Amino acid sequence: MTTTWEPVEPALSVRQILTLERVLAGEPEVVAGAGRLDRPVRWVHVAEAPDVGVMLSGGELVLTTGVLLAGDEDKQADYIRSLHRAEAAAVVLGLGRAFPAAPEAMRRAAERCGLPLVVLHRPFPFAQLTEEVQARLVRRKFAAVSLSESVRTALTALITSGAPLQHLLEEIARHSGCPVVVTNLAHRVLATAGERPAVDDVLRDWDRIARQAGAGDADGWIRAELGSRGERWGRLVLCGHRTDPAVGRLLADRAAEALVLHRMLAGPAARTWEEQSAQSLLTDLVSGAVPARHLLPRARAAGLPVNRRTFVPLVVRDRGPGELDRFLRLLGLPGIVAEADGKATAVLLSLARDQDAEALTAHLAARLREAAPVVVAAADPCTAWDDVPAGLREAQHVADAVADSTAPLDLPPVVRLRDVHLRGLIRLLRDDPQVQSFAERELDGLLGAADDDLLAVLRTYLATGRNKSRTAQLHHVSRPALYRRLEAIQTRLGVDLDDFEQAVSVHIALLAHDAQHP
């Protein structure tokens, strides 16, 4: 895997150590490097040797009385420069016989190097401070390891239970206490987790955040690469992590390992994260559970152009999301694609305002038809993002209306609501309680399980325009046998199918019944 985890040692900062009760009793004063007090302290080291820098490995808080430096300003400056080269976190000088006041040479050198220099006006035994700080560091390290194992256990349990990506991200957000974002290598957002207002704030400013996160960990924006077998395919970003940076780094790496494992175990037949992202966005748009305006930052962060665009909602039957996505890329049409149901795919095109939306939609339909027959259902183009959910629902209704038809329809390459006439209207009204009651009332005599054959005959008879010869042919029965079945249907329903108005009423009821029971 690309993302490996190495043990880290979460650290106190210089500023935090200066607020310890034992240190405050020594009356500390920062005389240089006051802007660098947030440096992490990895360890505490007591040293009087002038060449102590060669014994350090970085991140140490060095405690000294300076007894071997007194009277030699060159040694004092060299001492500070040596600590700076060794990347020490800070130096604490206990005032006393060697230095009754902060030595100016050390102060100037520390200021130039940006190394915090702290003097203690009332020195105390350094061993007490060393013991307390080391104990705190060990406790923090143990807490970090415990957190690491807790995260690993929780994520592993989710993976082994077959949980979707979103559940893993929610667990990561819970542990990190900040929004979590997964992107592809082009910085397009594939999934998010965390408190909704905080996530929305991140997505609204995603272009800037993506550049910031791409520059490396800074100010709580912690990135971990996602990939396997030498190939990178995404990133995980903790957005605004507020606790110890080392803990954030640990969480990000642990999370990245889990996400890579989750993707590898999903297998080649599973939907990609890009497909899942589009599916989630389009599902939320269609359902109306989230207002469209609240989904706008999410769509923009996912790479969909949304400013001054014309949106074309489509539903394509008998074509999968992968094939349609390839067609869009081939034709240079920006949009998102997701599975609508088992046999249909939803598409939302985003076109420039000066492009001919209807012509481009027709061209897409023509290219799709070159491979095999296909139904492309569309709503009218819209320029307002808030109109997109209704457009997607309308396109779905049109596609369903075409699929429900039992008779061949003479349809244009791009089918719209006006092309499916009564069937389309019924699809739109199918959930209305009054329509449902009407269908049950009109068809009550044929809705038993034993009447499926008669219901099928009625459906064909009405769909063929009450053509008895064609109906008999389609059901492979003689005309006398058909007449007996039609007579039984009329008796059960109490209607005369030769009467136009009564036949229309039954036909509408049957369309409503079929729309409610696809």
C-alpha positions in Angstrom: 0.0 0.0 0.0 1.1 3.6 -0.6 0.0 4.7 2.8 2.2 3.3 5.6 2.1 4.2 9.2 5.2 4.9 11.3 5.0 5.4 15.1 4.9 9.0 16.0 5.4 10.7 19.4 2.7 13.3 20.1 4.4 16.2 21.8 3.7 19.1 24.1 4.5 22.6 22.8 7.0 25.0 24.3 4.1 27.3 25.2 2.3 24.5 27.0 5.4 23.6 29.1 5.8 27.2 30.1 2.3 27.1 31.6 3.0 24.2 33.9 2.7 25.1 37.6 6.3 24.0 38.3 7.6 26.2 35.6 5.5 29.2 36.5 7.0 29.0 40.0 10.4 29.8 38.4 9.0 33.1 37.0 9.8 32.3 33.3 10.4 35.1 30.8 10.6 34.7 27.0 13.5 36.9 25.9 13.8 35.7 22.3 11.9 33.7 19.7 8.5 34.5 21.2 6.8 33.8 17.8 8.0 30.1 17.9 6.5 29.0 21.2 4.2 26.5 19.4 7.1 24.2 18.5 6.5 20.7 19.6 8.8 19.3 22.4 9.9 15.7 21.8 12.1 15.4 24.9 13.8 17.4 27.7 17.5 17.4 27.9 19.7 18.9 30.7 23.1 19.9 29.3 26.0 22.3 30.2 28.5 21.3 27.5 29.1 24.0 24.9 28.9 21.5 22.1 25.6 19.9 23.3 24.1 20.3 19.7 26.0 17.2 18.5 24.1 15.1 21.1 20.6 16.2 20.0 18.3 14.7 17.4 15.7 17.5 17.2 12.7 18.7 19.2 14.5 18.8 22.5 13.8 21.4 25.2 17.4 22.1 26.5 17.8 23.2 30.2 21.0 24.8 31.3 22.6 27.2 33.8 25.2 28.3 31.3 28.0 27.8 33.8 30.5 26.9 31.1 29.6 29.8 28.9 30.0 32.7 31.3 32.4 35.4 30.3 32.7 34.4 26.7 30.2 36.0 24.3 31.5 34.0 21.3 30.8 30.7 23.1 27.4 31.9 24.1 26.5 32.8 20.5 28.0 29.5 19.2 26.0 27.6 21.8 22.7 29.1 20.5 23.7 28.5 16.8 24.6 24.8 17.7 21.1 24.3 19.2 19.5 25.9 16.2 21.4 23.6 13.8 20.3 20.6 15.9 16.7 21.8 15.5 16.2 22.1 19.3 12.7 23.3 20.3 13.9 25.9 22.8 16.5 26.6 25.5 15.7 27.4 29.1 18.4 29.3 31.0 18.3 29.3 34.8 19.6 32.7 36.1 22.1 32.6 39.0 25.8 32.9 39.6 26.8 32.4 36.0 24.2 34.8 34.6 22.3 37.1 36.9 20.4 38.4 33.9 19.7 37.3 30.3 23.0 37.4 28.4 22.7 39.8 25.5 24.9 37.7 23.2 22.7 34.7 23.6 19.5 36.8 23.3 20.6 38.3 20.0 21.8 35.0 18.5 18.5 33.3 19.6 16.4 36.1 18.0 18.4 35.8 14.7 17.9 32.0 14.7 14.3 32.1 15.7 15.1 29.9 18.7 12.9 30.5 21.8 15.1 31.5 24.7 13.5 31.5 28.1 15.1 32.6 31.4 14.0 31.5 34.8 14.3 34.3 37.4 13.9 31.8 40.3 15.6 28.6 39.2 14.6 25.2 40.6 16.0 21.7 40.3 15.8 20.8 36.6 15.2 17.2 37.5 11.7 18.1 38.7 10.8 19.6 35.3 12.4 16.8 33.4 10.4 14.2 35.3 7.1 16.0 34.9 7.5 16.7 31.2 8.8 13.2 30.4 5.8 11.7 32.3 3.4 13.8 30.3 5.0 12.9 27.0 4.9 9.2 27.8 1.2 9.5 28.8 0.5 11.3 25.5 2.4 8.7 23.5 0.4 5.9 25.2 -2.9 7.8 24.5 -1.9 8.2 20.9 -1.1 4.5 20.5 -4.4 3.6 22.3 -6.3 6.0 19.9 -4.5 4.4 16.9 -5.6 0.9 18.0 -9.2 2.1 18.7 -9.4 3.6 15.2 -7.9 0.5 13.6 -10.3 -1.8 15.4 -13.4 0.3 14.6 -12.5 0.6 10.9 -11.6 -3.1 10.5 -14.9 -4.1 12.1 -16.7 -1.9 9.5 -14.7 -3.3 6.6 -15.3 -7.0 7.6 -19.0 -6.3 8.0 -19.2 -5.0 4.4 -20.0 -1.4 5.4 -20.1 1.1 2.6 -17.4 3.8 2.2 -19.7 6.5 3.9 -19.8 4.5 7.2 -16.0 4.4 7.3 -15.7 8.1 6.7 -18.3 8.9 9.4 -16.2 6.8 11.9 -13.1 8.7 10.8 -14.9 12.1 11.3 -16.0 11.0 14.7 -12.5 10.3 15.9 -10.9 13.3 14.2 -13.6 15.8 15.2 -13.4 17.6 11.9 -14.8 17.3 8.3 -13.3 14.5 6.3 -13.0 14.6 2.5 -12.0 12.0 -0.1 -10.9 13.3 -3.5 -9.5 11.9 -6.7 -6.1 13.1 -8.0 -7.8 16.0 -9.8 -9.1 17.3 -6.3 -12.7 16.4 -7.2 -14.6 15.5 -4.1 -15.9 11.9 -4.0 -17.2 11.7 -0.5 -17.4 13.7 2.7 -18.3 13.1 6.4 -18.7 15.2 9.5 -21.1 17.7 10.8 -23.2 19.0 7.9 -22.6 22.8 8.5 -18.8 22.3 8.8 -18.7 20.1 5.7 -20.7 22.7 3.7 -18.3 25.4 4.8 -15.4 23.3 3.5 -17.1 22.6 0.2 -18.0 26.2 -0.4 -14.3 27.1 -0.3 -13.0 23.9 -1.8 -10.8 25.3 -4.5 -8.7 27.2 -2.0 -8.7 24.3 0.5 -7.6 21.9 -2.2 -4.6 24.0 -3.1 -3.8 24.4 0.6 -4.1 20.7 1.3 -2.0 19.9 -1.8 0.9 21.9 -0.4 1.3 19.6 2.6 0.0 19.5 6.2 -0.6 23.0 7.6 -2.9 24.6 10.1 -4.8 21.4 10.7 -5.3 20.5 7.0 -3.8 17.0 7.0 -3.5 14.9 3.8 -2.9 11.2 3.3 -2.4 9.6 -0.2 -4.5 6.7 -1.3 -3.2 4.0 -3.5 -1.9 0.5 -3.9 0.5 -1.5 -5.9 2.5 1.6 -6.7 -0.5 3.5 -8.2 -2.0 6.5 -6.5 -5.7 7.2 -7.1 -6.9 9.6 -4.5 -6.4 11.5 -1.3 -8.0 11.8 2.2 -8.0 15.2 3.9 -8.7 16.0 7.5 -10.1 19.6 7.2 -9.2 21.8 10.1 -8.0 19.2 12.6 -7.6 21.1 15.9 -5.7 18.8 18.3 -2.1 17.6 18.3 -0.8 17.6 14.7 1.0 14.3 15.3 -2.3 12.8 16.4 -3.9 14.1 13.3 -1.2 12.6 11.2 -1.7 9.3 12.9 -5.5 9.4 12.3 -5.1 10.3 8.6 -2.6 7.5 8.0 -4.7 4.9 9.8 -7.8 6.1 7.9 -6.0 5.9 4.6 -4.9 2.4 5.3 -8.5 1.4 6.0 -9.8 3.1 2.9 -7.3 1.4 0.6 -8.1 -2.0 2.1 -11.8 -1.3 1.7 -11.4 -0.5 -1.9 -9.2 -3.5 -2.6 -11.6 -5.9 -0.9 -14.5 -4.5 -2.9 -13.3 -6.2 -6.1 -13.4 -5.1 -9.7 -17.2 -5.6 -10.0 -18.0 -3.0 -7.3 -18.9 0.5 -8.2 -16.0 3.0 -8.2 -15.9 5.8 -5.7 -16.6 8.2 -8.5 -19.7 6.3 -9.4 -20.8 6.2 -5.8 -20.3 10.0 -5.5 -22.4 10.7 -8.5 -25.0 8.2 -7.3 -25.3 9.9 -3.9 -25.5 13.4 -5.4 -28.2 12.6 -8.0 -30.1 10.5 -5.4 -30.2 13.5 -3.0 -31.3 15.8 -5.9 -34.1 13.5 -7.0 -35.4 12.7 -3.5 -35.7 16.4 -2.4 -34.6 15.4 1.1 -31.9 18.1 0.9 -32.7 21.4 -0.7 -31.0 21.8 -4.1 -29.2 25.0 -3.0 -27.5 23.1 -0.2 -26.2 20.6 -2.7 -24.7 23.2 -5.0 -21.3 23.4 -3.1 -21.1 19.6 -3.2 -21.8 19.5 -7.0 -19.2 22.2 -7.6 -16.6 20.4 -5.4 -17.3 17.2 -7.4 -16.2 18.9 -10.5 -19.6 19.8 -12.1 -19.6 23.3 -13.7 -22.5 25.2 -12.1 -21.9 28.9 -12.8 -23.9 30.3 -15.7 -24.8 26.9 -17.1 -27.7 25.2 -18.8 -28.6 21.9 -17.1 -30.2 19.0 -19.1 -31.7 16.2 -16.9 -31.8 12.9 -18.8 -32.6 9.2 -18.0 -31.3 6.6 -20.4 -32.6 3.1 -20.4 -30.6 0.0 -21.2 -27.2 1.7 -20.8 -25.0 1.5 -17.8 -23.3 4.4 -16.0 -19.8 3.4 -17.2 -20.8 3.3 -20.8 -22.6 6.7 -20.6 -19.7 8.3 -18.8 -17.4 7.2 -21.6 -19.8 8.7 -24.2 -19.8 12.0 -22.4 -16.0 12.1 -22.2 -15.8 11.2 -25.9 -18.2 13.9 -26.9 -16.7 16.5 -24.5 -20.0 16.9 -22.6 -19.6 17.9 -18.9 -21.9 16.1 -16.6 -22.5 13.5 -13.9 -23.8 10.0 -14.4 -25.4 7.5 -11.9 -27.6 4.4 -11.9 -31.2 5.3 -11.6 -32.6 1.8 -11.3 -31.7 -1.7 -12.5 -32.2 -0.8 -16.2 -31.9 3.0 -16.3 -29.1 5.6 -15.8 -29.6 9.2 -14.8 -27.5 11.9 -16.5 -27.2 15.6 -15.6 -25.5 17.6 -18.4 -24.0 21.0 -17.6 -23.6 23.0 -20.8 -22.4 26.6 -21.4 -25.2 29.1 -21.9 -24.3 29.7 -25.5 -24.5 26.0 -26.5 -27.6 24.5 -28.2 -28.8 22.2 -25.4 -31.4 20.4 -27.5 -29.1 19.8 -30.4 -26.3 18.4 -28.2 -28.8 16.2 -26.4 -30.1 14.9 -29.8 -26.5 14.3 -30.9 -25.8 12.2 -27.8 -29.0 10.2 -28.4 -28.0 9.5 -32.0 -24.5 8.3 -31.0 -26.0 6.0 -28.4 -28.4 4.6 -30.9 -25.6 3.7 -33.3 -24.6 0.9 -30.9 -28.1 -0.4 -30.1 -31.7 0.8 -29.6 -32.0 3.0 -26.6 -34.5 5.3 -24.9 -33.3 8.7 -24.0 -35.8 10.5 -21.8 -35.3 14.2 -21.1 -36.8 17.1 -19.2 -36.6 20.6 -20.7 -33.3 22.4 -20.2 -33.1 24.7 -17.2 -30.7 27.5 -16.2 -31.7 27.5 -12.5 -30.0 25.0 -10.3 -33.2 24.8 -8.1 -35.1 23.4 -11.1 -32.8 20.5 -11.5 -34.5 18.1 -9.0 -37.9 18.5 -10.7 -36.2 18.0 -14.1 -34.6 14.7 -13.0 -37.9 13.4 -11.6 -39.7 14.4 -14.9 -37.1 12.6 -17.0 -37.5 9.5 -14.8 -41.2 9.6 -15.2 -40.9 9.8 -19.0 -38.5 6.9 -19.1 -40.8 4.8 -16.9 -43.8 5.7 -19.0 -42.0 4.4 -22.1 -41.0 1.3 -20.3 -44.5 0.6 -19.1 -45.9 0.7 -22.6 -47.1 -2.7 -23.9 -47.5 -1.5 -27.5 -44.8 -0.1 -29.8 -44.5 3.6 -29.6 -43.4 5.9 -32.4 -41.0 8.0 -30.4 -38.5 10.7 -31.3 -34.7 10.2 -30.5 -35.1 12.2 -27.3 -38.4 11.5 -25.5 -40.0 14.3 -23.5 -43.2 14.5 -21.4 -45.3 15.7 -24.3 -44.3 12.6 -26.2 -45.8 10.1 -23.8 -49.2 11.9 -23.5 -51.6 10.3 -21.1 -49.2 7.6 -19.9 -46.7 10.3 -18.9 -49.4 12.2 -17.0 -50.4 9.1 -15.2 -46.8 8.5 -14.2 -46.7 11.9 -12.7 -49.9 11.4 -10.7 -49.4 7.8 -9.7 -48.8 8.6 -6.0 -52.0 10.7 -5.7 -54.4 8.9 -3.3 -57.4 9.8 -5.4 -55.8 8.3 -8.5 -55.0 5.2 -6.6 -58.5 4.9 -5.3 -59.9 5.5 -8.8 -57.7 2.6 -10.2 -58.8 0.2 -7.5 -62.4 1.1 -7.9 -62.5 0.7 -11.7 -60.5 -2.5 -11.7 -61.8 -4.1 -8.5 -63.3 -7.1 -10.4 -59.9 -8.1 -11.9 -57.4 -7.5 -9.1 -57.3 -11.0 -7.7 -54.3 -13.2 -8.2 -56.3 -15.6 -10.3 -57.3 -12.8 -12.7 -53.8 -12.0 -14.0 -54.5 -13.6 -17.4 -57.7 -11.5 -17.9 -55.9 -8.4 -16.8 -53.1 -9.1 -19.4 -55.8 -9.5 -22.1 -57.4 -6.3 -21.1 -54.1 -4.5 -21.2 -53.3 -5.7 -24.7 -56.8 -5.0 -26.0 -56.8 -1.4 -24.9 -53.1 -0.8 -25.9 -53.9 -2.0 -29.5 -56.8 0.4 -29.8 -59.4 -2.4 -29.1 -58.2 -4.4 -32.1 -59.6 -7.9 -31.5 -57.6 -9.6 -34.2 -54.3 -8.2 -33.1 -55.1 -9.0 -29.4 -56.0 -12.6 -30.3 -52.8 -12.9 -32.3 -50.6 -11.6 -29.5 -52.1 -13.9 -26.9 -52.1 -16.9 -29.3 -55.8 -17.7 -28.9 -58.7 -18.0 -31.4 -61.1 -15.1 -31.8 -64.0 -17.0 -30.2 -61.8 -17.7 -27.2 -60.9 -14.0 -27.0 -64.5 -13.0 -27.2 -65.3 -15.2 -24.2 -62.5 -13.6 -22.2 -63.6 -10.0 -23.2 -67.1 -10.9 -22.1 -65.8 -12.2 -18.8 -63.8 -9.0 -18.3 -66.9 -6.8 -19.0 -69.0 -8.8 -16.7 -66.4 -8.6 -13.8 -65.9 -4.9 -14.3 -69.6 -4.0 -15.1 -68.6 -2.0 -18.2 -69.2 -2.0 -21.9 -65.8 -1.8 -23.6 -67.5 -0.9 -26.9 -68.5 2.3 -25.2 -65.7 4.8 -25.8 -66.0 6.7 -22.5 -66.2 3.5 -20.5 -63.2 2.0 -22.3 -61.2 5.2 -21.7 -62.0 5.2 -18.1 -60.8 1.5 -17.7 -57.7 2.3 -19.8 -56.8 5.2 -17.5 -57.4 3.1 -14.4 -55.2 0.3 -15.9 -52.4 2.8 -16.7 -52.5 4.1 -13.1 -52.5 0.5 -11.7 -49.4 -0.4 -13.8 -47.7 2.8 -12.8 -48.2 2.0 -9.2 -47.1 -1.6 -9.6 -44.1 -1.5 -12.1 
